Amino acid sequence: MSGHFDFLKKPLAREIAVIVLIKLVLLLGIRSLWFDAGVDVKDDGTTVGQHVLGSASPPLEKNLK
C-alpha cells in the first residue's frame, strides 16, 4: 500500500511543492500586512435610493445639519 505523499519522492514534484508553499506563505504575509484593517460598512440606502430614482433634492439627513 503506497502512502499519500509518495509523489514527493520525485525531484520535480518536490520542487513544485516547495514553490507552492513559498508562494502561499508570501501571499498570506502580504495579506496580513496590507489587508488586515477592517472596513467600516455603513448602511446608506437612502442616498443610494435617491441616486437610483433620480431625486433632485439632497438627502434629508444632510438638510438637517
LOTI-381682 format. One line per field, with one value per residue (C-alpha): x, y, z; residue in one letter; residue number from 1. Coordinates in Angstrom, 2 decimals. Layout:
// residues N
east	c(X,...)
north	c(Y,...)
up	c(Z,...)
code	c(a,...)
pos	c(NUM,...)
This chain:
// residues 65
east	c(0.00,1.52,1.43,-0.28,2.98,4.89,4.80,7.22,9.99,10.26,12.51,10.15,7.16,9.22,10.35,6.78,5.53,8.22,7.43,3.71,4.40,6.68,4.03,1.37,3.49,4.26,0.61,-0.51,2.21,1.17,-2.45,-1.68,0.45,-1.74,-5.26,-5.56,-7.51,-11.25,-13.61,-16.44,-19.67,-22.42,-25.96,-26.54,-29.66,-31.41,-28.68,-28.34,-32.09,-32.23,-29.39,-31.10,-34.52,-33.06,-34.25,-33.00,-33.10,-30.21,-30.88,-32.89,-30.02,-27.80,-30.56,-30.91,-27.28)
north	c(0.00,3.31,6.44,9.70,11.61,9.15,11.65,13.86,11.33,12.67,15.77,17.75,17.17,18.16,21.41,22.27,21.58,23.83,26.64,26.41,26.54,29.58,31.37,30.55,31.94,35.11,35.68,35.21,37.60,40.24,39.82,40.26,43.36,45.33,43.96,43.43,46.63,46.28,48.10,50.16,49.41,51.95,51.49,54.38,53.08,56.46,58.18,55.24,55.11,58.80,58.40,55.45,57.12,60.40,62.59,66.18,67.12,66.16,63.59,64.72,63.89,66.49,69.14,68.88,69.67)
up	c(0.00,-1.03,1.10,0.26,-0.17,-2.36,-5.22,-3.24,-3.87,-7.42,-7.70,-9.94,-7.68,-4.63,-6.30,-7.31,-3.78,-2.29,-4.74,-3.99,-0.25,-0.65,-2.71,-0.14,2.69,0.70,-0.19,3.40,4.56,2.03,3.03,6.71,6.08,3.70,4.07,7.82,8.57,8.89,6.60,8.08,6.27,6.68,5.51,3.13,1.45,1.41,-0.60,-2.98,-3.47,-4.32,-6.82,-8.47,-8.57,-9.82,-6.96,-7.38,-3.70,-1.37,1.36,4.38,6.75,5.11,5.15,8.93,9.65)
code	c(m,s,g,h,f,d,f,l,k,k,p,l,a,r,e,i,a,v,i,v,l,i,k,l,v,l,l,l,g,i,r,s,l,w,f,d,a,g,v,d,v,k,d,d,g,t,t,v,g,q,h,v,l,g,s,a,s,p,p,l,e,k,n,l,k)
pos	c(1,2,3,4,5,6,7,8,9,10,11,12,13,14,15,16,17,18,19,20,21,22,23,24,25,26,27,28,29,30,31,32,33,34,35,36,37,38,39,40,41,42,43,44,45,46,47,48,49,50,51,52,53,54,55,56,57,58,59,60,61,62,63,64,65)
